[in-house]
Amino acid sequence: TASNRERAITGTATTYLQSIAAADAQAALATLAERPANEVLLTGEVLRVSQDNAPLTDIVVSSPVLTGDTSASVTASYKIGGHDVSTTLFLVGDGRTSWLLADGTADLTLSAPTGLTVNAAPVTESTNPVFPGSYTVGTHASPTVIAEGDTTAVLTAPDSEPAALTVTAALSSEGRQTVLDTVKGRLDECLAATESRPADCPFGVATDNVEVAPGSVRFALANDPWAGFSPALDPATLQVTGRIHLSVDATATVTQNGLSTDATQRLEADRGYTVDLRQQPLAVVWS
């Protein structure tokens, strides 16, 4: 009976570690006495990324030590990404041949989880249980949106101290350039328009009490609105917003009281823009 009990305890601990090494999250979860409510990062997909980055190998589990009629512990050694690990695993059971890990996960905490992924899995909670392994923070919209800050953590054992990563989603330099190109391209289309009030554009010509000859309107940018271009990302919606100042000269052939002439009007305005990175192709909404 004692031999069977020891084999059961050692077997559960070994199965737990071997399942993680094999990226079999369901088998690893089955060895836990209590499954966490949040299993977002306790999946085979997440474990496969972890094993690719820092494989768990060289598993050795010692003979168990009974700490009570229904509690025991074992010492386990292994490597994670080539680094030696030695830890104690605690188990609970029926005192005979049914044993489960009392705690088989550590906690990975993100300072601002909105818009972030861990090992390519989207997260919404600040604190997420994880199996021992390597975890890398990314974003939903890479490479235009990147994770800035502490982006990588290796939790070597269930009793590891919680890993707290200070990280946020932010526009990459490529993302900023993409937004600039999108807003600039749309403004160039508006500047090329020949109507007095181009549709979905941030400017137009006042035509009160005058008649504008069709197709005679010409717009010319009189300032550099891009010098202080500062787009801001909302990680929750992946929308980028900002404001630009426009000085536009509008020239048109106008007729008033039977007299026609070419007239130029300077348009000055601060305009807001929104670019939704989730939409393809990207479009600009002016405000």
C-alpha positions as CSV (number, residue, x, y, z in Angstrom):
1,T,0.0,0.0,0.0
2,A,2.8,2.4,0.9
3,S,4.5,1.6,-2.4
4,N,1.4,2.2,-4.4
5,R,0.8,5.5,-2.7
6,E,4.4,6.7,-3.4
7,R,4.1,5.7,-7.0
8,A,0.8,7.6,-7.3
9,I,2.3,10.7,-5.8
10,T,5.4,10.6,-7.9
11,G,3.3,9.7,-11.0
12,T,1.0,12.8,-10.6
13,A,4.0,15.2,-10.2
14,T,5.8,13.6,-13.2
15,T,2.6,13.7,-15.4
16,Y,2.2,17.4,-14.5
17,L,5.7,18.3,-15.6
18,Q,5.7,16.0,-18.7
19,S,2.4,17.4,-19.8
20,I,3.7,21.0,-19.7
21,A,6.8,19.9,-21.6
22,A,4.5,18.3,-24.2
23,A,2.3,21.4,-24.4
24,D,-0.6,19.3,-23.3
25,A,-2.5,21.9,-21.2
26,Q,-5.6,19.7,-20.6
27,A,-3.4,16.9,-19.2
28,A,-1.6,19.3,-17.0
29,L,-4.9,20.9,-15.7
30,A,-6.2,17.4,-14.9
31,T,-3.4,17.0,-12.3
32,L,-4.5,20.1,-10.4
33,A,-6.7,19.8,-7.3
34,E,-8.4,23.0,-8.2
35,R,-8.5,24.5,-11.7
36,P,-8.1,28.3,-11.8
37,A,-11.2,30.3,-12.9
38,N,-9.0,32.2,-15.5
39,E,-7.5,29.7,-17.9
40,V,-6.8,32.1,-20.8
41,L,-3.0,31.3,-20.6
42,L,-3.4,27.7,-19.6
43,T,-3.8,26.4,-23.1
44,G,-1.9,24.2,-25.5
45,E,-1.3,27.1,-27.9
46,V,0.2,29.2,-25.2
47,L,2.4,26.3,-23.9
48,R,3.6,25.5,-27.4
49,V,5.0,29.1,-27.7
50,S,6.6,28.7,-24.3
51,Q,8.2,25.4,-25.2
52,D,9.5,26.9,-28.4
53,N,11.1,29.7,-26.5
54,A,12.3,27.8,-23.4
55,P,11.7,24.1,-23.5
56,L,11.2,22.2,-20.2
57,T,13.5,19.2,-20.2
58,D,15.5,16.8,-18.0
59,I,12.6,16.1,-15.5
60,V,13.5,14.2,-12.3
61,V,11.1,13.7,-9.5
62,S,12.3,12.5,-6.1
63,S,10.6,10.1,-3.7
64,P,7.6,11.7,-1.9
65,V,7.6,12.9,1.6
66,L,4.3,12.5,3.5
67,T,3.4,15.6,5.4
68,G,0.1,14.3,6.7
69,D,-2.5,11.6,6.0
70,T,-3.7,13.4,2.9
71,S,-0.8,15.7,2.0
72,A,2.7,15.1,0.6
73,S,5.5,16.8,-1.3
74,V,8.1,15.9,-3.8
75,T,11.3,17.6,-5.0
76,A,11.4,18.1,-8.7
77,S,14.4,19.2,-10.8
78,Y,14.3,20.1,-14.5
79,K,15.6,22.7,-17.0
80,I,13.7,25.6,-18.5
81,G,15.4,27.0,-21.5
82,G,18.7,25.4,-20.4
83,H,18.5,26.9,-16.9
84,D,18.5,24.5,-13.9
85,V,15.4,24.5,-11.7
86,S,14.8,22.8,-8.4
87,T,11.4,23.2,-6.7
88,T,9.1,21.5,-4.3
89,L,5.6,20.4,-5.5
90,F,2.9,20.0,-2.9
91,L,0.1,17.4,-3.4
92,V,-3.2,16.5,-1.7
93,G,-5.0,13.1,-1.9
94,D,-7.0,10.4,-0.3
95,G,-4.1,8.9,1.5
96,R,-4.0,6.0,-1.0
97,T,-3.6,6.3,-4.8
98,S,-5.5,9.4,-5.7
99,W,-3.3,12.5,-5.6
100,L,-3.4,16.0,-7.2
101,L,-1.2,19.1,-7.1
102,A,-2.3,21.5,-4.4
103,D,-1.0,24.4,-6.5
104,G,0.3,24.1,-10.1
105,T,0.3,27.6,-11.4
106,A,2.1,30.9,-10.9
107,D,0.8,34.4,-11.6
108,L,1.7,36.7,-14.4
109,T,0.5,40.3,-13.8
110,L,0.3,43.0,-16.5
111,S,0.2,46.7,-15.5
112,A,-2.2,47.5,-18.4
113,P,-3.6,44.4,-20.2
114,T,-5.8,46.3,-22.7
115,G,-4.9,45.5,-26.3
116,L,-2.2,43.0,-25.2
117,T,-1.5,39.3,-25.9
118,V,0.7,36.8,-24.1
119,N,2.3,34.1,-26.2
120,A,-0.2,35.3,-28.9
121,A,-3.2,34.8,-26.7
122,P,-5.4,37.9,-26.0
123,V,-5.7,38.8,-22.4
124,T,-8.2,41.0,-20.6
125,E,-7.3,40.4,-16.9
126,S,-4.4,42.0,-15.1
127,T,-3.4,38.8,-13.3
128,N,-3.4,35.5,-15.2
129,P,-2.4,32.0,-13.9
130,V,0.3,30.3,-15.9
131,F,2.2,27.1,-16.0
132,P,6.0,27.2,-15.5
133,G,7.5,28.5,-18.8
134,S,8.4,31.5,-20.8
135,Y,5.9,34.3,-21.6
136,T,6.2,37.1,-24.1
137,V,3.8,40.1,-24.3
138,G,2.7,41.3,-27.7
139,T,-0.3,43.1,-29.2
140,H,-3.4,42.4,-31.4
141,A,-2.1,44.6,-34.2
142,S,1.6,43.9,-34.6
143,P,3.7,45.3,-36.2
144,T,1.9,48.7,-36.3
145,V,1.1,48.4,-32.5
146,I,3.8,47.1,-30.2
147,A,4.1,46.3,-26.5
148,E,6.4,48.7,-24.8
149,G,8.1,48.0,-21.5
150,D,9.0,44.7,-19.8
151,T,7.7,42.2,-22.3
152,T,9.2,38.9,-21.3
153,A,9.0,36.8,-18.1
154,V,10.1,33.3,-17.2
155,L,8.3,31.6,-14.4
156,T,10.3,28.6,-13.4
157,A,8.0,26.9,-10.9
158,P,4.5,27.1,-9.4
159,D,5.9,28.7,-6.3
160,S,7.7,31.4,-8.3
161,E,7.1,34.9,-7.1
162,P,4.4,36.6,-9.3
163,A,5.9,38.2,-12.3
164,A,4.7,41.8,-12.7
165,L,5.4,43.3,-16.1
166,T,5.0,47.0,-16.7
167,V,3.9,47.1,-20.3
168,T,1.5,49.0,-22.5
169,A,0.3,48.9,-26.1
170,A,1.7,51.7,-28.2
171,L,2.1,52.7,-31.8
172,S,5.4,51.5,-33.3
173,S,7.4,53.8,-35.6
174,E,6.0,51.8,-38.5
175,G,2.5,52.3,-37.1
176,R,3.0,56.0,-36.7
177,Q,4.3,56.2,-40.3
178,T,1.3,54.2,-41.5
179,V,-1.1,56.6,-39.8
180,L,0.8,59.6,-41.2
181,D,0.7,58.2,-44.7
182,T,-3.0,57.4,-44.4
183,V,-4.0,60.9,-43.1
184,K,-1.7,62.7,-45.5
185,G,-2.9,60.6,-48.4
186,R,-6.5,61.4,-47.6
187,L,-5.7,65.1,-47.3
188,D,-4.0,65.0,-50.6
189,E,-7.1,63.6,-52.2
190,C,-9.1,66.4,-50.7
191,L,-6.7,69.0,-51.9
192,A,-7.0,67.6,-55.4
193,A,-10.8,68.0,-55.4
194,T,-12.5,70.6,-57.6
195,E,-15.8,71.0,-55.8
196,S,-16.3,73.8,-53.4
197,R,-17.2,71.4,-50.5
198,P,-15.4,68.1,-51.1
199,A,-17.2,65.2,-49.5
200,D,-15.7,63.8,-46.3
201,C,-12.9,66.4,-46.2
202,P,-11.8,68.8,-43.5
203,F,-12.3,72.0,-45.4
204,G,-14.6,73.7,-48.0
205,V,-15.3,77.0,-49.7
206,A,-18.0,79.4,-48.5
207,T,-20.3,80.0,-51.5
208,D,-22.9,82.3,-49.9
209,N,-24.3,84.9,-52.4
210,V,-21.9,83.8,-55.2
211,E,-22.0,81.3,-58.0
212,V,-18.9,79.0,-58.3
213,A,-18.1,77.8,-61.8
214,P,-18.2,74.0,-61.8
215,G,-14.7,72.4,-61.7
216,S,-13.0,75.7,-61.1
217,V,-12.0,75.2,-57.5
218,R,-8.3,74.7,-56.7
219,F,-7.0,74.0,-53.2
220,A,-3.4,74.6,-52.1
221,L,-1.9,73.8,-48.8
222,A,-0.2,76.9,-47.3
223,N,1.4,75.4,-44.2
224,D,3.0,72.2,-43.0
225,P,0.5,70.4,-40.8
226,W,2.8,67.4,-40.3
227,A,5.5,69.1,-38.3
228,G,3.8,68.4,-35.0
229,F,2.1,65.2,-36.0
230,S,1.3,63.3,-32.7
231,P,-1.1,60.4,-33.1
232,A,-2.5,58.9,-30.0
233,L,-3.6,55.2,-29.7
234,D,-6.6,53.9,-27.8
235,P,-5.5,50.3,-27.0
236,A,-9.0,49.2,-26.3
237,T,-10.4,50.1,-29.7
238,L,-7.2,50.3,-31.8
239,Q,-8.3,53.7,-32.9
240,V,-5.7,56.4,-33.5
241,T,-6.7,60.0,-33.0
242,G,-5.1,63.4,-33.3
243,R,-5.4,67.0,-34.5
244,I,-3.7,69.0,-37.3
245,H,-3.8,72.7,-38.1
246,L,-4.7,73.5,-41.7
247,S,-4.0,76.6,-43.8
248,V,-5.5,76.1,-47.2
249,D,-5.8,78.6,-50.1
250,A,-9.0,78.0,-52.1
251,T,-9.1,79.6,-55.6
252,A,-12.2,79.5,-57.8
253,T,-14.0,81.3,-60.6
254,V,-17.0,83.0,-58.9
255,T,-19.8,85.1,-60.3
256,Q,-21.7,87.7,-58.4
257,N,-24.2,90.3,-59.8
258,G,-23.2,89.2,-63.3
259,L,-19.5,89.8,-62.8
260,S,-17.0,86.9,-62.9
261,T,-13.5,86.8,-61.4
262,D,-11.0,84.4,-59.9
263,A,-11.0,84.8,-56.1
264,T,-8.8,83.2,-53.4
265,Q,-9.9,82.5,-49.9
266,R,-7.6,81.5,-47.0
267,L,-9.1,78.7,-44.9
268,E,-7.7,78.3,-41.4
269,A,-8.9,75.4,-39.2
270,D,-7.9,72.9,-36.5
271,R,-9.2,69.5,-37.5
272,G,-9.3,66.1,-35.7
273,Y,-8.7,62.8,-37.4
274,T,-9.5,59.2,-36.5
275,V,-7.9,56.1,-38.1
276,D,-9.3,52.7,-37.1
277,L,-6.4,50.2,-37.3
278,R,-8.9,47.3,-37.4
279,Q,-10.3,48.4,-40.7
280,Q,-8.7,47.5,-44.0
281,P,-8.1,49.5,-46.0
282,L,-7.5,52.2,-43.5
283,A,-9.7,55.2,-43.7
284,V,-9.8,58.7,-42.1
285,V,-12.7,60.2,-40.3
286,W,-12.4,64.0,-39.8
287,S,-13.9,65.9,-37.0
